[in-house]
Amino acid sequence: MESQKRSLNFIELIIEEDLKAKTHLKEGLRFRFPPEPNGYLHIGHASSICLNFGLGLKYQAPVNLRFDDTNPSKEEQEYVDAIKRDVEWLGFKWDRECYASDYFEQLYKWAVLLIDKGLAYVDSQASEEIAAQKGTPTEPGAHSPFRNRSVEENRRLFAEMKNGEHPDGSHVLRAKIDMSSSNMLMRDPILYRIMHRSHHRTGDKWCLYPMYDWAHGQSDFIEGISHSLCTLEFVMHRELYDWCLDHIVAEDQKRPKQREFARRNFSHTVVSKRKLLQLVENKVVDGWDDPRMPTISGMKRRGYPPQAIQNFAETIGIAKRENLVDLSLLEFHVREELNKTADRVMAVLDPVKLIITNYPEGQEEWLDAENNPEDDSRGFRKIPFSRELYIEREDFREEASRKFFRLKLGGEARLKNGYIIQANDCVKDEHGNIIEIHATYDPKSKSGSGSEESLRKVKGTLHWVSISHAVEAKARLYDRLFSHESPDTQKDRDFLEFLNPNSLTTVTAYCEPALSQTKPGEVYQFQRLGYFAVDESSSPNSLLFNRTTQLRDTWAKLSEA
């Protein structure tokens, strides 16, 4: 899947060094992708999925899919199911499906062990008081008045917390580390909190839930993970990650190694699950799988091929410094992949009637059209031709410069797979809008006829559909969801202020009749317009297409025109 000539990234170098030093034997390598099931996965997660599962493929090592489900107030089975679908759709298979909730009993026992060692205590202060005692990066924090509770009292209170004898917020369990540490995460971090909430897997068995920082490293250890890879925001958590393992793992036991890589930010969107949830709840978008969303589900519905996302992740790679990645790079990979796989068809989105005045009334013929010039095995199809056609309104002008290579009065253009026509006249309504174009065709100029006349060249080629055969459909045209390149990094501004009001436009499309047989999920190239995916809600009686991406040269052509 990857070129042998590609240089190793810094994560691979770490693994190679560990293998040489026998820190982790090759057969002992194990990776994991550990999402929290509190939202749908997005393009940033896709990069992490490709990294972890890609390492598994490279080193022929197993990869776990583990759900760090430690917060029942935000987690749902819906998210678990969506994450599994997304990982599978991207083309990866996990070795074991794991859940942090599977380890709640063991995590609780280890917390009791910390209490017995004098390394954890129950704090009965309110969260605001605990926060106020944290100090600042330049000033040490203050000790909790409950820091020196006896082991016996801490054990009793912790057991009562587990048994549901105390209300939410009345107590927490904190690690006893160092309130003067330069790393503020080490200033007696909270390990457990009381939450009388039903868990999507354990039901009402627990009302005491571990914090992410307590559960994460121990879950890695239980599963035998060799390299725990996470984004750069967790670099300060590594000291706590190691501290927790230091006090539960014997010296001769293999333990995971946490290493961090930079999170990728992406232009004209947000990848915070909290903000994505806000878009969904505020009905700014039509659910997590809205094709404007940067979620994997949204990209799938929009028609992005999974291989294109893998190629994109490979291109941007991993780094030690955060940067902004333009989503046009992702669209490049989408086009590259779809150019090889998508059949070419014809549809008109902004129609104007074209009447070929010298073509016999009532006559029709079926022309040959190539399905995909990149793949001869796709063969040909038949498309109907008749006297009255639809063409794109922007493809005709009464007057235009020599650089306008489409149709103008007195000018010629070729109808794709058909004939050369010449525009002679146009009809307008009372507002001056063109409603009909009258043209004549050259019967000897039929594409592929093999005659000498067919070799005559014209610079413009237009797509079209026969009006009497056209199939009506709805087409959703997408633009960037946000008008600002970095909507969530603007100080004193709500990211919602930068929503693009034109991120979605729905138009009526007129398509060649073959498109009436489409199936949800299929992607086609509407010639000269872009790639379009059949929406999951589409049916033969109600066709709906989502524009996946524009063609490579669309903007250049429009600018030229």
C-alpha positions as CSV (number, residue, x, y, z in Angstrom):
1,M,0.0,0.0,0.0
2,E,2.9,2.4,0.4
3,S,6.0,3.0,-1.7
4,Q,9.2,1.4,-0.5
5,K,11.1,4.6,-1.4
6,R,9.1,6.8,1.0
7,S,11.3,7.9,3.9
8,L,10.2,6.8,7.4
9,N,8.2,9.2,9.5
10,F,9.3,9.9,13.0
11,I,6.8,7.5,14.5
12,E,8.1,4.7,12.3
13,L,11.7,5.7,13.3
14,I,10.7,5.3,16.9
15,I,9.3,1.8,16.2
16,E,12.4,0.8,14.2
17,E,14.7,1.9,17.0
18,D,12.6,-0.1,19.5
19,L,12.8,-3.2,17.3
20,K,16.5,-2.9,17.0
21,A,16.9,-2.4,20.7
22,K,14.5,-5.2,21.4
23,T,12.4,-2.9,23.5
24,H,9.4,-4.4,21.8
25,L,9.8,-7.6,19.8
26,K,8.2,-7.6,16.4
27,E,5.7,-10.2,17.4
28,G,4.9,-8.1,20.4
29,L,3.8,-5.0,18.4
30,R,0.2,-4.0,18.9
31,F,-1.5,-0.7,18.0
32,R,-4.9,0.7,18.7
33,F,-7.4,3.3,17.5
34,P,-9.1,4.6,20.7
35,P,-12.1,6.9,19.9
36,E,-14.4,8.3,22.5
37,P,-18.0,7.4,21.4
38,N,-19.3,10.9,21.9
39,G,-19.7,11.9,18.3
40,Y,-19.1,10.9,14.7
41,L,-15.5,10.6,13.4
42,H,-14.2,13.3,11.2
43,I,-11.3,13.8,8.7
44,G,-8.8,14.3,11.5
45,H,-9.8,10.9,12.9
46,A,-9.4,9.5,9.4
47,S,-5.7,10.5,9.5
48,S,-5.3,8.7,12.8
49,I,-7.1,5.6,11.6
50,C,-4.9,5.5,8.6
51,L,-1.8,5.9,10.8
52,N,-2.6,3.2,13.3
53,F,-4.0,0.7,10.9
54,G,-1.3,1.5,8.4
55,L,1.3,0.7,11.0
56,G,-0.5,-2.6,11.6
57,L,-0.3,-3.5,7.9
58,K,3.3,-2.3,7.6
59,Y,4.6,-4.4,10.6
60,Q,2.0,-7.2,10.2
61,A,0.8,-6.4,13.8
62,P,-2.7,-6.5,15.2
63,V,-4.7,-3.3,15.8
64,N,-7.4,-2.9,18.4
65,L,-10.5,-0.8,18.0
66,R,-11.1,0.5,21.6
67,F,-13.9,2.7,22.7
68,D,-12.8,4.9,25.6
69,D,-16.3,5.0,27.0
70,T,-15.8,6.7,30.3
71,N,-18.4,9.5,30.2
72,P,-22.0,8.2,29.9
73,S,-23.4,11.8,29.8
74,K,-22.0,12.3,26.3
75,E,-21.7,8.8,24.9
76,E,-24.3,6.7,22.9
77,Q,-24.5,3.4,21.2
78,E,-25.3,5.3,18.0
79,Y,-21.8,6.7,18.0
80,V,-20.3,3.3,18.6
81,D,-22.1,1.9,15.6
82,A,-21.2,4.8,13.4
83,I,-17.5,4.6,14.3
84,K,-17.4,0.9,13.5
85,R,-19.1,1.5,10.1
86,D,-16.6,4.3,9.3
87,V,-13.5,2.3,10.1
88,E,-14.8,-0.6,8.0
89,W,-15.8,1.7,5.1
90,L,-12.3,3.1,5.1
91,G,-11.1,-0.4,4.4
92,F,-9.6,-1.5,7.7
93,K,-10.2,-4.4,10.0
94,W,-9.5,-4.5,13.7
95,D,-8.1,-7.5,15.6
96,R,-10.1,-7.0,18.8
97,E,-13.1,-4.8,19.6
98,C,-12.5,-3.4,23.1
99,Y,-14.1,-1.0,25.6
100,A,-12.7,0.8,28.5
101,S,-15.9,-0.1,30.3
102,D,-14.8,-3.7,30.1
103,Y,-12.1,-2.8,32.5
104,F,-14.1,-0.8,35.1
105,E,-13.7,-3.4,37.8
106,Q,-9.9,-3.7,37.3
107,L,-9.5,0.1,37.1
108,Y,-11.4,0.4,40.4
109,K,-9.1,-2.2,42.1
110,W,-6.1,-0.3,40.9
111,A,-7.5,2.9,42.3
112,V,-7.9,1.2,45.6
113,L,-4.3,0.1,45.3
114,L,-3.3,3.8,44.9
115,I,-5.3,4.6,48.0
116,D,-3.5,1.8,50.0
117,K,-0.1,3.2,48.9
118,G,-1.1,6.7,50.1
119,L,-1.1,7.9,46.5
120,A,-4.8,8.8,46.1
121,Y,-7.4,10.4,48.3
122,V,-11.1,11.4,48.3
123,D,-11.6,15.1,48.0
124,S,-15.0,16.5,49.2
125,Q,-14.7,20.0,47.9
126,A,-16.8,21.5,45.1
127,S,-15.2,21.5,41.6
128,E,-14.9,25.3,41.8
129,E,-12.9,25.1,45.0
130,I,-10.6,22.4,43.5
131,A,-10.0,24.6,40.4
132,A,-9.2,27.6,42.5
133,Q,-6.5,25.7,44.3
134,K,-4.7,24.6,41.1
135,G,-2.5,27.6,41.0
136,T,-1.0,29.1,37.8
137,P,1.8,28.0,35.5
138,T,4.1,30.3,37.6
139,E,2.6,29.8,41.0
140,P,2.1,26.5,42.9
141,G,-1.2,25.1,43.8
142,A,-2.6,24.8,47.3
143,H,-3.2,21.5,49.1
144,S,-6.8,20.3,49.6
145,P,-7.9,20.2,53.2
146,F,-8.8,16.5,52.6
147,R,-5.4,15.6,51.2
148,N,-4.2,13.9,54.4
149,R,-7.3,11.8,55.0
150,S,-6.4,8.4,56.3
151,V,-6.2,5.3,54.1
152,E,-9.1,3.8,56.0
153,E,-11.3,6.8,55.5
154,N,-10.4,7.1,51.8
155,R,-11.2,3.4,51.3
156,R,-14.5,3.7,53.0
157,L,-15.6,6.9,51.1
158,F,-14.4,5.4,47.8
159,A,-16.5,2.3,48.4
160,E,-19.5,4.4,49.3
161,M,-19.0,6.4,46.1
162,K,-19.0,3.1,44.1
163,N,-22.1,1.9,45.9
164,G,-24.1,5.1,45.0
165,E,-24.3,6.4,48.5
166,H,-23.3,10.0,47.6
167,P,-24.8,12.5,45.1
168,D,-23.1,13.8,42.0
169,G,-20.3,16.3,42.7
170,S,-20.1,15.5,46.4
171,H,-16.7,13.7,46.2
172,V,-14.0,12.9,43.7
173,L,-10.9,10.7,43.9
174,R,-7.6,12.5,43.3
175,A,-4.1,11.3,42.8
176,K,-1.7,12.6,45.4
177,I,1.3,13.8,43.3
178,D,2.7,17.3,43.5
179,M,0.8,20.6,43.8
180,S,3.9,22.5,42.9
181,S,4.7,20.6,39.7
182,S,5.4,22.7,36.6
183,N,3.0,20.4,34.7
184,M,-0.3,21.5,36.0
185,L,-1.8,18.1,35.1
186,M,0.3,16.6,37.8
187,R,-1.2,18.8,40.5
188,D,-3.3,16.1,42.1
189,P,-5.5,15.2,39.1
190,I,-9.0,13.8,39.4
191,L,-9.2,10.1,38.7
192,Y,-12.9,9.4,39.5
193,R,-16.1,11.3,39.7
194,I,-19.6,10.4,40.7
195,M,-22.2,10.3,37.9
196,H,-25.6,8.8,38.4
197,R,-26.0,8.1,34.7
198,S,-26.9,5.0,32.8
199,H,-24.0,3.7,30.6
200,H,-24.8,2.5,27.1
201,R,-23.0,-0.8,27.9
202,T,-23.0,-1.3,31.6
203,G,-26.4,0.1,32.3
204,D,-26.8,1.2,35.9
205,K,-24.1,-1.0,37.4
206,W,-21.8,1.9,37.9
207,C,-22.3,5.4,39.2
208,L,-18.6,6.0,39.7
209,Y,-16.7,6.6,36.4
210,P,-13.0,6.9,35.7
211,M,-11.5,10.0,34.1
212,Y,-10.0,9.6,30.7
213,D,-6.5,10.1,31.9
214,W,-6.9,7.3,34.4
215,A,-8.6,4.8,32.1
216,H,-6.6,5.4,28.9
217,G,-3.1,4.3,29.9
218,Q,-4.3,1.3,31.9
219,S,-6.5,0.2,29.0
220,D,-3.5,0.3,26.8
221,F,-1.6,-1.8,29.3
222,I,-4.4,-4.4,29.7
223,E,-4.6,-4.8,25.9
224,G,-0.8,-5.2,25.5
225,I,-0.5,-2.1,23.3
226,S,3.1,-1.5,22.4
227,H,2.9,2.1,21.1
228,S,0.1,4.5,22.2
229,L,-0.1,7.2,19.5
230,C,-2.1,10.3,20.2
231,T,-2.2,13.9,19.1
232,L,0.1,16.7,20.3
233,E,-2.5,18.1,22.7
234,F,-1.7,15.0,24.9
235,V,2.0,15.7,25.2
236,M,1.6,17.1,28.7
237,H,-0.5,14.1,29.6
238,R,2.4,11.7,29.0
239,E,3.9,12.4,32.4
240,L,0.6,11.5,34.1
241,Y,0.2,8.5,31.7
242,D,3.6,7.2,32.9
243,W,3.0,8.0,36.6
244,C,-0.2,6.0,36.6
245,L,1.5,3.0,35.0
246,D,4.6,3.3,37.3
247,H,2.4,2.5,40.3
248,I,0.5,-0.5,38.9
249,V,2.9,-2.2,36.5
250,A,5.8,-4.3,37.6
251,E,9.3,-3.3,36.3
252,D,9.7,-6.5,34.3
253,Q,6.3,-6.1,32.6
254,K,6.0,-4.7,29.1
255,R,4.3,-1.3,29.1
256,P,3.0,0.9,26.3
257,K,5.0,3.9,25.1
258,Q,3.0,7.0,24.4
259,R,4.2,9.2,21.6
260,E,2.5,12.3,20.1
261,F,2.0,13.6,16.6
262,A,0.6,17.0,15.5
263,R,-3.2,17.2,14.9
264,R,-4.1,18.4,11.5
265,N,-6.4,21.4,11.1
266,F,-8.4,21.8,7.9
267,S,-9.4,24.9,6.1
268,H,-13.0,26.2,6.0
269,T,-14.3,23.8,8.6
270,V,-14.1,22.7,12.2
271,V,-13.1,19.4,13.6
272,S,-14.1,19.8,17.3
273,K,-16.7,17.2,18.1
274,R,-18.3,19.7,20.4
275,K,-18.7,22.3,17.6
276,L,-19.8,19.6,15.2
277,L,-22.5,18.6,17.6
278,Q,-23.5,22.2,17.9
279,L,-24.0,22.4,14.2
280,V,-26.2,19.3,14.3
281,E,-28.2,20.3,17.4
282,N,-28.8,23.8,16.0
283,K,-29.9,22.3,12.7
284,V,-27.3,24.2,10.8
285,V,-26.7,21.0,8.9
286,D,-28.9,18.0,8.3
287,G,-27.3,15.6,10.8
288,W,-23.8,14.2,11.3
289,D,-23.8,12.7,7.8
290,D,-24.7,16.0,6.0
291,P,-22.3,16.1,3.0
292,R,-21.0,19.5,4.1
293,M,-19.7,18.1,7.3
294,P,-16.1,17.0,7.6
295,T,-17.3,13.7,9.2
296,I,-16.4,10.4,7.5
297,S,-20.1,9.7,7.3
298,G,-20.6,13.0,5.5
299,M,-17.8,12.4,3.1
300,K,-19.1,8.9,2.3
301,R,-22.6,10.4,1.6
302,R,-21.0,13.1,-0.5
303,G,-19.4,10.4,-2.7
304,Y,-15.7,10.6,-1.5
305,P,-14.0,7.2,-2.3
306,P,-12.3,5.7,0.8
307,Q,-9.1,5.2,-1.2
308,A,-9.0,8.9,-1.8
309,I,-9.1,9.6,1.9
310,Q,-6.3,7.1,2.5
311,N,-4.3,8.7,-0.2
312,F,-4.9,12.1,1.3
313,A,-3.8,10.9,4.7
314,E,-0.6,9.5,3.2
315,T,0.1,12.8,1.4
316,I,-0.2,15.0,4.5
317,G,1.6,12.4,6.6
318,I,2.3,13.1,10.2
319,A,4.4,15.8,11.8
320,K,5.5,17.3,15.1
321,R,4.0,20.7,14.5
322,E,0.4,21.6,13.8
323,N,-0.5,23.3,10.5
324,L,-3.5,24.1,8.3
325,V,-4.3,21.7,5.5
326,D,-6.3,23.1,2.6
327,L,-9.3,20.9,1.8
328,S,-8.6,21.4,-1.9
329,L,-5.8,18.8,-1.4
330,L,-8.4,16.3,-0.3
331,E,-10.6,17.2,-3.3
332,F,-7.6,16.6,-5.6
333,H,-7.3,13.1,-4.4
334,V,-11.1,12.6,-4.7
335,R,-10.9,13.7,-8.3
336,E,-7.9,11.6,-9.1
337,E,-9.7,8.5,-7.8
338,L,-13.1,9.2,-9.3
339,N,-11.5,10.0,-12.7
340,K,-10.5,6.3,-12.8
341,T,-13.8,4.8,-11.6
342,A,-16.7,7.1,-12.3
343,D,-18.8,6.7,-15.5
344,R,-19.4,9.8,-17.6
345,V,-23.0,10.9,-18.1
346,M,-24.8,14.0,-19.2
347,A,-27.0,16.2,-17.2
348,V,-28.0,19.9,-17.4
349,L,-28.4,21.9,-14.2
350,D,-29.4,25.3,-15.6
351,P,-31.3,24.5,-18.8
352,V,-32.2,26.6,-21.8
353,K,-34.0,25.0,-24.8
354,L,-32.1,24.4,-28.0
355,I,-34.2,23.7,-31.1
356,I,-32.4,22.2,-34.1
357,T,-34.6,23.7,-36.8
358,N,-33.3,21.5,-39.6
359,Y,-33.7,18.2,-37.7
360,P,-36.9,16.4,-38.6
361,E,-39.7,16.8,-36.2
362,G,-40.6,13.5,-34.3
363,Q,-37.4,11.9,-35.3
364,E,-35.0,10.4,-32.7
365,E,-31.8,8.5,-32.8
366,W,-29.6,6.7,-30.3
367,L,-26.0,7.7,-30.2
368,D,-23.0,5.8,-28.8
369,A,-21.4,7.3,-25.7
370,E,-18.3,6.1,-24.0
371,N,-18.8,5.3,-20.3
372,N,-15.2,5.9,-19.1
373,P,-12.3,6.8,-21.4
374,E,-9.9,5.8,-18.5
375,D,-11.3,2.2,-18.5
376,D,-12.1,0.5,-21.8
377,S,-13.8,-2.3,-20.0
378,R,-16.7,0.0,-19.1
379,G,-17.8,0.0,-22.7
380,F,-20.5,2.2,-24.3
381,R,-24.1,3.1,-23.7
382,K,-26.8,4.6,-25.9
383,I,-28.2,8.1,-25.4
384,P,-31.2,9.6,-27.2
385,F,-31.0,12.5,-29.6
386,S,-33.9,14.6,-30.9
387,R,-34.9,18.0,-32.3
388,E,-35.3,19.7,-29.0
389,L,-32.5,19.6,-26.4
390,Y,-31.5,21.3,-23.1
391,I,-28.1,22.8,-22.9
392,E,-26.5,24.9,-20.0
393,R,-27.6,28.5,-20.1
394,E,-24.1,29.7,-19.5
395,D,-22.9,27.8,-22.6
396,F,-24.7,30.3,-24.9
397,R,-24.1,34.0,-25.5
398,E,-25.5,36.3,-28.2
399,E,-22.2,38.0,-28.4
400,A,-18.8,36.9,-27.0
401,S,-15.1,37.4,-27.5
402,R,-12.9,35.0,-29.4
403,K,-11.9,33.4,-26.1
404,F,-15.4,32.1,-25.5
405,F,-15.3,28.6,-26.9
406,R,-18.9,27.6,-26.5
407,L,-21.9,28.6,-28.5
408,K,-22.7,32.1,-29.7
409,L,-24.9,33.6,-32.5
410,G,-23.2,32.8,-35.8
411,G,-20.8,30.4,-34.1
412,E,-20.4,26.6,-34.1
413,A,-19.9,24.1,-31.3
414,R,-20.1,20.3,-31.1
415,L,-22.8,18.5,-29.1
416,K,-20.9,15.8,-27.1
417,N,-21.2,12.4,-28.9
418,G,-23.3,14.1,-31.6
419,Y,-23.3,16.7,-34.2
420,I,-21.8,20.1,-34.9
421,I,-24.4,22.9,-34.7
422,Q,-24.5,26.6,-35.5
423,A,-26.6,29.1,-33.5
424,N,-28.7,31.3,-35.8
425,D,-31.2,33.0,-33.6
426,C,-32.7,33.2,-30.0
427,V,-36.0,33.9,-28.5
428,K,-36.5,36.0,-25.4
429,D,-39.3,36.6,-22.9
430,E,-40.7,39.9,-21.9
431,H,-37.9,40.4,-19.4
432,G,-35.2,39.9,-22.0
433,N,-34.3,36.4,-20.8
434,I,-33.3,33.9,-23.5
435,I,-35.9,31.0,-23.5
436,E,-35.0,29.4,-26.8
437,I,-32.0,29.1,-29.1
438,H,-32.5,28.2,-32.7
439,A,-29.7,26.3,-34.4
440,T,-29.0,24.1,-37.4
441,Y,-27.0,20.9,-37.4
442,D,-24.5,19.5,-39.9
443,P,-25.8,15.9,-40.7
444,K,-22.3,14.9,-41.9
445,S,-20.6,15.9,-38.6
446,K,-21.8,13.1,-36.4
447,S,-19.2,11.9,-33.9
448,G,-17.5,8.7,-34.8
449,S,-19.1,8.5,-38.3
450,G,-15.8,8.0,-39.9
451,S,-16.5,10.4,-42.8
452,E,-14.0,13.1,-43.9
453,E,-16.5,15.8,-42.8
454,S,-16.5,14.4,-39.2
455,L,-12.8,15.3,-39.0
456,R,-13.8,19.0,-39.1
457,K,-12.8,20.5,-35.8
458,V,-14.6,23.1,-33.6
459,K,-13.2,24.4,-30.4
460,G,-16.3,24.1,-28.2
461,T,-18.0,20.9,-27.0
462,L,-21.3,21.1,-25.1
463,H,-23.2,18.6,-23.0
464,W,-26.9,18.3,-23.5
465,V,-30.0,16.1,-22.9
466,S,-32.9,15.3,-25.1
467,I,-36.0,17.1,-23.6
468,S,-38.5,14.4,-24.5
469,H,-36.3,11.7,-22.9
470,A,-34.9,13.7,-19.9
471,V,-35.2,12.4,-16.4
472,E,-35.8,15.0,-13.8
473,A,-33.7,15.0,-10.6
474,K,-32.7,17.2,-7.7
475,A,-29.0,18.1,-7.4
476,R,-27.4,19.5,-4.3
477,L,-24.5,21.8,-5.0
478,Y,-22.1,22.3,-2.1
479,D,-19.6,25.1,-1.3
480,R,-17.4,25.4,1.8
481,L,-19.4,25.3,5.1
482,F,-17.5,28.3,6.4
483,S,-16.5,31.4,4.6
484,H,-13.4,31.9,6.8
485,E,-10.3,29.7,6.3
486,S,-10.0,29.2,10.1
487,P,-13.4,29.8,11.6
488,D,-12.7,28.4,15.1
489,T,-9.4,30.3,15.7
490,Q,-10.8,33.8,15.6
491,K,-10.5,35.5,19.0
492,D,-13.7,37.0,20.4
493,R,-15.8,35.7,17.5
494,D,-18.2,32.8,17.5
495,F,-17.3,30.3,14.8
496,L,-21.0,30.3,13.7
497,E,-20.6,33.9,12.6
498,F,-18.5,32.5,9.7
499,L,-21.1,30.2,8.3
500,N,-21.3,30.4,4.5
501,P,-25.0,31.1,3.6
502,N,-24.4,29.6,0.2
503,S,-22.9,26.3,1.4
504,L,-25.9,24.5,-0.1
505,T,-27.9,25.2,-3.3
506,T,-30.5,22.8,-4.6
507,V,-31.4,22.8,-8.3
508,T,-33.5,20.8,-10.7
509,A,-31.4,18.7,-13.0
510,Y,-32.4,17.1,-16.3
511,C,-30.5,13.9,-16.9
512,E,-30.1,11.4,-19.7
513,P,-32.5,8.4,-19.2
514,A,-29.8,5.9,-18.1
515,L,-29.6,7.7,-14.7
516,S,-33.0,6.5,-13.8
517,Q,-31.4,3.1,-13.1
518,T,-28.9,4.5,-10.5
519,K,-28.4,3.1,-7.0
520,P,-27.6,5.0,-3.8
521,G,-23.9,5.4,-3.3
522,E,-23.0,5.3,-7.0
523,V,-20.9,8.2,-8.3
524,Y,-20.9,9.6,-11.8
525,Q,-19.2,12.4,-13.6
526,F,-21.7,14.8,-15.0
527,Q,-19.7,15.9,-17.9
528,R,-18.2,19.4,-17.6
529,L,-20.1,19.9,-14.3
530,G,-18.4,17.7,-11.7
531,Y,-18.8,14.4,-9.9
532,F,-22.2,13.6,-8.4
533,A,-23.1,10.9,-5.9
534,V,-26.6,9.3,-5.7
535,D,-27.9,10.2,-2.3
536,E,-28.9,7.4,0.1
537,S,-32.5,8.7,0.1
538,S,-32.7,8.6,-3.7
539,S,-35.2,6.4,-5.5
540,P,-36.1,5.8,-9.2
541,N,-39.2,8.1,-8.7
542,S,-37.3,10.7,-6.8
543,L,-33.7,11.0,-7.9
544,L,-31.3,13.0,-5.7
545,F,-27.7,13.7,-6.4
546,N,-25.0,15.3,-4.2
547,R,-22.2,17.1,-5.9
548,T,-19.0,15.4,-4.7
549,T,-16.6,17.9,-6.1
550,Q,-16.2,20.1,-9.2
551,L,-14.0,19.1,-12.1
552,R,-10.3,20.1,-12.0
553,D,-10.6,22.9,-14.5
554,T,-14.1,24.2,-13.6
555,W,-13.0,27.4,-12.0
556,A,-10.4,28.1,-14.6
557,K,-13.0,27.8,-17.4
558,L,-15.5,30.0,-15.6
559,S,-12.9,32.6,-15.0
560,E,-11.8,32.5,-18.6
561,A,-15.5,32.9,-19.7
